[in-house]
Amino acid sequence: MARLFGTDGVRGLANGEVITGDFALGLAQAAATVLTQGRHAQRRRDEGRRPRAVIARDPRISGEFISAAVAAGLASSGIDVLDAGVIPTPAAAFLVEDIEADFGVVVSASHNPAPDNGIKFFAYGGTKLPDEVEDRIEAALAAPELLPTGADVGRIRRFADAEDRYVVHLLGTLEGQRLDGLHVVIDCANGAAAGISPRVFVDAGARVTVIGDDPDGLNINDGVGSTYLDPLRAKVLEVGADLGIAHDGDADRCLAVDANGDVVDGDRILAILAVSLRDRGMLAHDTLVATVMSNLGLRLAMADLGIRLLETAVGDRYVLEALAEHELTLGGEQSGHIVFRRYSTTGDGVLTGLQLAAEVARTGRTLAELASVMTVYPQVLVNVREVDLARLASDVEVAAAVARIEAQLGDAGRVLLRPSGTEPLVRVMVEAADTAAAERFAAELAAVVRTRLGN
């Protein structure tokens, strides 16, 4: 049977097979059983207080009934609920840590279209749950619920100053650096960033033009945001802005556009910020964390600059785990999940955009100049479907094909075969000095995988 939790909580079509009101209520009750077993929750009980949780959501329409069901499930389990309403996912993580809540719940499907939704959890301290804790919550769905009565039932209250707390926190990360004189276009993806990101940039001194800031419950990620950058590029050129910042629906991602309309992806943002932190003595162990899918150009640039690159599996949770394990300060993904461990317990798109703009202001250099610290190598990705994943690691012909292509690429390219965690497919990724070579080698290797592993 497939695992309920994916790489970022439970996600699917709202009112489809999984994400229903009944399921949300039951999952919240199961989470209440598991996430209130720590010392902090017991201490609260010993003090005569109930455990408490923060809940938040993005503005998609189904979030209204799903978050209501989550709140009902928690309160019926004896949890006091602080409802922060529509705020970014990283804001919820911050608030869990800030008020020492026992855990947090976010109702969001991130960059997915409006009909989808999801439920994800943050543990005490605002960190994402390890796989084993998610598995315990899944198992608890079949266990008896916590059903207190009378005065032991939880209360549901509005988290009145949630947004203000988060804004003050974000501005504090600038440590006195102002954005005066910068013109920034912000694309809020008609999502959770709409009420916060423009406000933060204005308070920091920037002149701000905003698009994608009119969420109606149905238009989240619809042709705007970090997965649709053309509107942002056009607006930056139209108004002559210094840079553009794009968020996704729950604002845990950030991609950027320079004054020329050229995209600055997560890898380039990581390179810019790693150099900035290193030069200011703030990059722990002179080490950056990135995933195996990060561009070869990032690896080469960091090596040239004397910055070590620590690789993880794909997924921001693995970046977070590596940051914590090795006591590092910066990591992220090409998709724009950037984690500043000094300031945040998870990827934060508003924080990333703010720090990127601050580096432009601090150095007096354009974003294009800063991004030139690395050269992006052409990267071609081919999905080979309907294959036997179990044979991937042991097939000698596939291994030989990889070795042959790697030998031809030498130091000017890279090959990566990665089985999907959710589908019966293999992702074939090839990087090379030019696009034609990357496409040729990717097609060649994909054909071998298809022939050798096809069902």
C-alpha positions as CSV (number, residue, x, y, z in Angstrom):
1,M,0.0,0.0,0.0
2,A,1.3,3.4,-0.9
3,R,2.5,5.7,1.8
4,L,0.0,8.4,2.7
5,F,2.5,11.3,3.2
6,G,4.5,12.5,0.2
7,T,7.5,14.8,0.2
8,D,5.6,17.7,1.7
9,G,2.6,16.4,3.6
10,V,-0.6,14.8,2.2
11,R,-1.7,16.4,-1.1
12,G,-4.4,15.7,-3.7
13,L,-7.6,16.9,-5.3
14,A,-9.8,18.6,-2.7
15,N,-12.9,16.5,-2.2
16,G,-11.3,13.8,-4.3
17,E,-10.3,10.4,-3.1
18,V,-8.2,11.6,-0.2
19,I,-8.5,15.3,0.7
20,T,-12.0,15.5,2.1
21,G,-13.5,17.2,5.2
22,D,-13.8,13.9,7.0
23,F,-10.3,13.0,6.2
24,A,-9.0,16.4,7.4
25,L,-10.8,16.0,10.7
26,G,-9.5,12.4,11.2
27,L,-5.9,13.3,10.2
28,A,-6.0,16.2,12.7
29,Q,-7.2,13.9,15.4
30,A,-4.4,11.4,14.6
31,A,-1.8,14.2,14.6
32,A,-3.1,15.3,18.0
33,T,-2.5,11.8,19.4
34,V,1.1,11.7,18.1
35,L,2.3,15.3,18.3
36,T,1.3,15.9,22.0
37,Q,3.5,13.2,23.4
38,G,6.6,15.3,23.9
39,R,8.0,16.9,27.0
40,H,6.7,20.3,26.1
41,A,3.1,19.1,25.8
42,Q,3.4,17.2,29.1
43,R,4.8,20.3,30.8
44,R,1.8,22.3,29.6
45,R,-0.5,19.7,31.0
46,D,1.4,19.7,34.3
47,E,0.8,23.5,34.4
48,G,-2.9,22.9,34.0
49,R,-3.0,24.1,30.3
50,R,-4.0,22.3,27.2
51,P,-1.5,21.7,24.3
52,R,-1.9,24.2,21.5
53,A,-1.4,24.3,17.8
54,V,-1.1,27.0,15.1
55,I,-3.1,26.4,11.9
56,A,-2.8,28.4,8.7
57,R,-3.8,28.1,5.0
58,D,-3.3,29.6,1.6
59,P,-6.3,31.4,-0.1
60,R,-7.6,28.6,-2.3
61,I,-11.3,28.1,-1.8
62,S,-11.2,24.6,-0.5
63,G,-8.9,25.7,2.3
64,E,-11.8,27.2,4.1
65,F,-13.6,24.0,4.8
66,I,-10.5,21.9,5.1
67,S,-8.9,24.2,7.7
68,A,-12.3,24.3,9.6
69,A,-12.2,20.5,9.7
70,V,-8.6,20.5,10.9
71,A,-9.5,23.0,13.6
72,A,-12.5,20.8,14.7
73,G,-10.4,17.7,14.8
74,L,-7.7,19.4,17.0
75,A,-10.2,21.0,19.3
76,S,-12.2,17.8,19.7
77,S,-8.9,16.2,20.8
78,G,-8.2,18.7,23.5
79,I,-5.9,21.0,21.6
80,D,-6.2,24.8,21.8
81,V,-6.1,26.2,18.3
82,L,-4.7,29.5,17.2
83,D,-6.0,30.2,13.7
84,A,-3.6,32.4,11.8
85,G,-5.8,32.5,8.6
86,V,-4.2,33.1,5.2
87,I,-0.4,33.4,5.7
88,P,2.7,31.9,4.1
89,T,3.7,28.4,5.1
90,P,7.0,29.7,6.5
91,A,5.1,32.2,8.6
92,A,3.2,29.3,10.2
93,A,6.5,27.5,10.9
94,F,7.9,30.7,12.5
95,L,4.9,31.2,14.7
96,V,5.0,27.7,16.0
97,E,8.6,28.4,17.2
98,D,7.9,32.0,18.3
99,I,5.0,31.1,20.7
100,E,6.3,27.7,21.5
101,A,3.2,25.9,20.2
102,D,3.3,22.1,20.3
103,F,2.9,21.9,16.6
104,G,1.5,23.6,13.5
105,V,-0.8,22.6,10.6
106,V,-0.8,24.3,7.1
107,V,-3.5,23.7,4.6
108,S,-2.0,24.3,1.2
109,A,-1.0,22.6,-2.1
110,S,1.9,25.1,-2.6
111,H,2.5,25.6,-6.4
112,N,-0.3,23.2,-7.5
113,P,-3.5,24.5,-9.2
114,A,-6.5,25.7,-7.2
115,P,-8.5,22.4,-7.3
116,D,-5.8,20.7,-5.3
117,N,-5.1,21.0,-1.6
118,G,-3.0,19.5,1.1
119,I,-2.2,19.2,4.8
120,K,1.3,19.4,6.2
121,F,2.6,19.6,9.8
122,F,5.3,21.3,11.7
123,A,6.7,19.9,14.9
124,Y,7.5,21.7,18.1
125,G,10.2,24.3,17.1
126,G,8.7,24.8,13.7
127,T,10.5,22.0,11.9
128,K,9.1,19.6,9.4
129,L,8.3,16.1,10.6
130,P,10.6,13.2,10.0
131,D,9.3,10.3,8.0
132,E,8.9,8.1,11.0
133,V,6.7,10.6,12.8
134,E,4.5,11.0,9.7
135,D,4.2,7.2,9.6
136,R,3.1,7.2,13.2
137,I,0.4,9.8,12.4
138,E,-0.8,7.6,9.5
139,A,-0.9,4.5,11.8
140,A,-2.9,6.6,14.4
141,L,-5.7,7.1,11.8
142,A,-6.8,3.6,12.7
143,A,-6.4,4.1,16.5
144,P,-9.0,5.4,19.0
145,E,-9.2,9.2,19.0
146,L,-8.6,11.4,21.9
147,L,-12.1,12.5,23.0
148,P,-12.0,14.7,26.0
149,T,-15.2,16.2,27.4
150,G,-16.3,19.3,29.3
151,A,-13.6,21.7,30.2
152,D,-10.9,19.5,28.5
153,V,-12.2,20.2,25.0
154,G,-9.9,22.6,23.1
155,R,-10.8,26.2,22.1
156,I,-10.4,27.8,18.7
157,R,-9.3,31.4,18.6
158,R,-8.1,33.8,16.0
159,F,-4.3,34.4,16.1
160,A,-4.8,38.2,16.0
161,D,-1.2,39.4,15.6
162,A,0.2,36.5,13.5
163,E,0.9,38.6,10.5
164,D,2.5,41.4,12.5
165,R,4.8,39.0,14.4
166,Y,6.0,37.6,11.1
167,V,6.6,41.0,9.4
168,V,8.7,42.2,12.4
169,H,10.7,39.0,12.2
170,L,11.4,39.4,8.5
171,L,12.5,43.0,8.8
172,G,14.8,42.0,11.7
173,T,16.7,39.6,9.4
174,L,17.9,42.7,7.4
175,E,19.9,43.7,10.5
176,G,19.7,47.4,9.6
177,Q,20.2,47.0,5.8
178,R,17.7,49.2,3.9
179,L,16.3,48.8,0.4
180,D,16.0,52.5,-0.3
181,G,16.4,53.4,-3.9
182,L,15.5,49.9,-5.2
183,H,12.4,49.3,-7.4
184,V,11.1,45.8,-7.0
185,V,8.3,44.0,-8.8
186,I,6.7,41.3,-6.6
187,D,4.5,38.5,-8.0
188,C,2.5,37.0,-5.2
189,A,0.9,34.2,-7.3
190,N,-2.5,35.2,-6.1
191,G,-1.5,33.3,-3.0
192,A,-0.5,33.6,0.6
193,A,2.2,36.2,0.0
194,A,-0.3,38.8,-1.2
195,G,-0.9,40.3,2.2
196,I,2.6,40.2,3.5
197,S,5.4,40.3,0.9
198,P,4.6,43.8,-0.6
199,R,4.2,45.2,2.9
200,V,7.6,43.9,4.0
201,F,9.5,45.3,1.0
202,V,7.8,48.7,1.4
203,D,8.6,48.8,5.1
204,A,12.2,48.0,4.2
205,G,12.3,51.1,1.9
206,A,11.8,49.6,-1.5
207,R,9.6,51.1,-4.2
208,V,7.2,48.2,-5.0
209,T,5.1,47.2,-8.0
210,V,2.9,44.2,-7.4
211,I,1.2,41.6,-9.6
212,G,-0.7,38.5,-8.7
213,D,-2.0,40.1,-5.5
214,D,-5.8,39.6,-5.9
215,P,-6.6,36.1,-4.7
216,D,-10.2,35.0,-5.1
217,G,-9.9,31.4,-4.0
218,L,-9.7,30.1,-7.6
219,N,-6.8,32.0,-9.3
220,I,-3.9,30.9,-7.1
221,N,-0.9,30.0,-9.3
222,D,-3.0,30.6,-12.4
223,G,-0.6,31.9,-15.0
224,V,1.4,33.8,-12.3
225,G,4.0,33.0,-9.6
226,S,7.2,31.1,-9.6
227,T,6.0,28.5,-12.1
228,Y,4.9,31.2,-14.7
229,L,7.5,33.8,-14.9
230,D,6.6,35.6,-18.1
231,P,4.2,38.1,-16.5
232,L,6.9,39.1,-14.0
233,R,9.5,39.4,-16.7
234,A,7.2,41.6,-18.7
235,K,6.3,43.8,-15.8
236,V,10.0,44.3,-14.7
237,L,10.8,45.5,-18.3
238,E,7.6,47.6,-18.5
239,V,8.3,49.6,-15.3
240,G,12.1,49.6,-15.5
241,A,12.5,47.8,-12.1
242,D,15.8,46.8,-10.6
243,L,14.6,43.2,-10.1
244,G,11.5,41.0,-9.7
245,I,10.6,38.5,-7.1
246,A,8.2,35.6,-7.7
247,H,6.6,33.5,-5.0
248,D,4.5,30.3,-5.3
249,G,1.0,29.8,-3.7
250,D,2.2,29.3,-0.2
251,A,5.3,31.5,-0.5
252,D,7.9,29.0,0.5
253,R,9.7,29.5,-2.8
254,C,11.4,32.4,-4.5
255,L,12.7,32.9,-8.0
256,A,13.9,36.2,-9.4
257,V,14.2,38.2,-12.6
258,D,16.9,40.8,-13.2
259,A,16.5,44.2,-14.8
260,N,17.0,42.7,-18.3
261,G,14.1,40.3,-17.8
262,D,16.4,37.3,-17.4
263,V,15.5,34.6,-14.9
264,V,17.6,34.0,-11.8
265,D,16.7,30.5,-10.6
266,G,17.2,28.9,-7.2
267,D,20.8,27.8,-8.0
268,R,21.9,31.3,-8.9
269,I,20.2,32.7,-5.8
270,L,22.0,30.1,-3.7
271,A,25.3,31.1,-5.3
272,I,24.8,34.8,-4.7
273,L,23.8,34.3,-1.1
274,A,26.5,31.8,-0.3
275,V,29.2,34.2,-1.5
276,S,27.6,37.1,0.4
277,L,27.4,35.0,3.7
278,R,30.9,33.7,3.2
279,D,32.4,37.2,2.6
280,R,30.6,38.4,5.8
281,G,31.8,35.4,7.9
282,M,28.3,34.0,8.2
283,L,28.5,30.9,6.0
284,A,29.1,28.1,8.6
285,H,32.1,25.9,7.6
286,D,32.2,27.7,4.3
287,T,29.7,25.1,3.1
288,L,26.5,25.3,1.1
289,V,23.8,22.5,0.9
290,A,22.1,21.7,-2.4
291,T,20.4,18.7,-4.0
292,V,21.7,16.3,-6.6
293,M,19.5,18.2,-9.2
294,S,21.3,21.5,-8.7
295,N,23.1,22.7,-11.9
296,L,26.7,21.7,-12.6
297,G,27.5,25.4,-12.9
298,L,26.7,25.8,-9.1
299,R,29.2,23.0,-8.3
300,L,31.9,24.5,-10.4
301,A,31.4,28.1,-9.2
302,M,31.5,27.0,-5.6
303,A,34.6,25.0,-6.1
304,D,36.3,28.0,-7.8
305,L,35.4,30.2,-4.8
306,G,36.5,27.7,-2.1
307,I,33.0,27.0,-0.9
308,R,32.2,23.3,-0.2
309,L,29.0,21.9,-1.7
310,L,27.2,19.3,0.3
311,E,24.6,17.3,-1.8
312,T,21.4,15.8,-0.6
313,A,18.5,13.9,-2.2
314,V,15.8,16.0,-3.9
315,G,13.4,17.6,-1.4
316,D,13.7,20.6,1.0
317,R,13.3,18.3,4.0
318,Y,16.6,16.6,3.1
319,V,18.2,20.0,2.8
320,L,16.9,20.9,6.2
321,E,18.1,17.6,7.7
322,A,21.6,18.2,6.3
323,L,21.7,21.8,7.6
324,A,20.8,20.6,11.1
325,E,23.0,17.6,11.1
326,H,26.1,19.5,10.1
327,E,25.2,22.8,11.8
328,L,25.2,24.7,8.5
329,T,23.5,28.0,7.6
330,L,22.4,28.0,4.0
331,G,20.9,25.5,1.6
332,G,18.2,25.1,-1.0
333,E,16.9,23.8,-4.3
334,Q,16.9,24.9,-7.9
335,S,13.1,25.4,-7.6
336,G,13.6,28.3,-5.2
337,H,13.2,26.6,-1.8
338,I,16.0,28.5,0.1
339,V,16.6,27.9,3.8
340,F,18.5,30.4,6.0
341,R,18.9,28.3,9.1
342,R,19.9,31.4,11.1
343,Y,16.5,32.9,10.5
344,S,14.0,30.1,9.6
345,T,13.2,26.5,10.1
346,T,12.0,25.9,6.6
347,G,12.1,27.4,3.0
348,D,10.9,31.0,3.1
349,G,10.2,32.8,-0.2
350,V,9.6,36.2,1.3
351,L,12.8,36.0,3.4
352,T,14.8,34.9,0.4
353,G,13.5,37.7,-1.8
354,L,14.3,40.2,1.0
355,Q,17.8,38.9,1.4
356,L,18.4,38.9,-2.3
357,A,17.3,42.5,-2.7
358,A,19.4,43.4,0.4
359,E,22.5,42.0,-1.4
360,V,21.8,44.2,-4.4
361,A,21.4,47.2,-2.1
362,R,24.4,46.3,0.0
363,T,26.8,45.8,-2.9
364,G,25.5,48.4,-5.3
365,R,25.7,45.8,-8.0
366,T,22.9,44.8,-10.3
367,L,21.2,41.4,-9.9
368,A,22.6,40.4,-13.3
369,E,26.1,41.2,-12.1
370,L,25.7,39.2,-8.9
371,A,24.2,36.3,-10.8
372,S,27.2,36.1,-13.1
373,V,29.1,34.4,-10.2
374,M,28.0,31.1,-11.9
375,T,27.4,29.9,-15.4
376,V,24.3,27.8,-15.9
377,Y,25.0,24.6,-17.9
378,P,22.3,23.4,-20.3
379,Q,20.3,20.8,-18.4
380,V,18.0,18.3,-20.1
381,L,15.5,16.1,-18.2
382,V,13.7,13.2,-19.8
383,N,11.1,11.1,-17.9
384,V,11.1,7.4,-19.0
385,R,7.8,5.9,-17.9
386,E,6.5,2.4,-17.4
387,V,9.8,0.9,-16.3
388,D,10.9,-1.5,-13.6
389,L,12.5,0.7,-11.0
390,A,13.8,-2.4,-9.0
391,R,16.2,-3.2,-11.9
392,L,17.7,0.2,-12.3
393,A,20.6,-0.1,-9.8
394,S,21.7,-3.6,-11.1
395,D,21.3,-3.4,-14.9
396,V,24.8,-3.6,-16.3
397,E,23.8,-2.2,-19.7
398,V,22.4,0.9,-18.2
399,A,25.5,1.3,-16.0
400,A,27.7,0.9,-19.0
401,A,25.7,3.6,-21.0
402,V,26.1,6.0,-18.1
403,A,29.8,5.4,-17.8
404,R,30.2,5.8,-21.6
405,I,28.4,9.2,-21.7
406,E,30.2,10.4,-18.5
407,A,33.5,9.6,-20.2
408,Q,32.6,11.6,-23.3
409,L,31.4,14.6,-21.2
410,G,34.4,14.6,-18.9
411,D,34.5,17.6,-16.5
412,A,32.2,19.6,-18.8
413,G,29.0,17.6,-18.0
414,R,27.1,15.4,-15.7
415,V,24.7,12.4,-15.8
416,L,22.1,11.6,-13.2
417,L,19.5,8.8,-13.2
418,R,16.9,9.2,-10.5
419,P,13.9,6.9,-9.8
420,S,10.7,8.8,-9.1
421,G,9.3,8.4,-5.6
422,T,5.7,8.6,-6.7
423,E,5.5,7.2,-10.2
424,P,6.9,4.2,-12.1
425,L,9.4,6.3,-14.0
426,V,13.1,7.1,-14.2
427,R,14.3,10.7,-14.5
428,V,17.2,11.0,-16.9
429,M,19.1,14.2,-16.5
430,V,22.1,15.3,-18.5
431,E,24.1,18.5,-18.3
432,A,26.6,19.5,-20.9
433,A,28.5,22.6,-22.2
434,D,25.9,23.1,-25.0
435,T,22.2,22.2,-25.3
436,A,22.6,20.0,-28.4
437,A,25.0,17.7,-26.7
438,A,22.8,17.5,-23.5
439,E,19.8,16.6,-25.7
440,R,21.7,14.0,-27.7
441,F,23.1,12.3,-24.6
442,A,19.8,12.4,-22.7
443,A,17.9,10.8,-25.6
444,E,20.6,8.1,-26.0
445,L,20.5,7.2,-22.3
446,A,16.7,7.4,-22.1
447,A,16.5,4.9,-25.0
448,V,18.8,2.4,-23.2
449,V,16.7,2.8,-20.0
450,R,13.5,2.2,-21.9
451,T,14.8,-0.8,-23.7
452,R,16.4,-2.4,-20.7
453,L,13.9,-1.6,-18.0
454,G,10.6,-1.3,-19.9
455,N,7.7,-3.3,-18.6
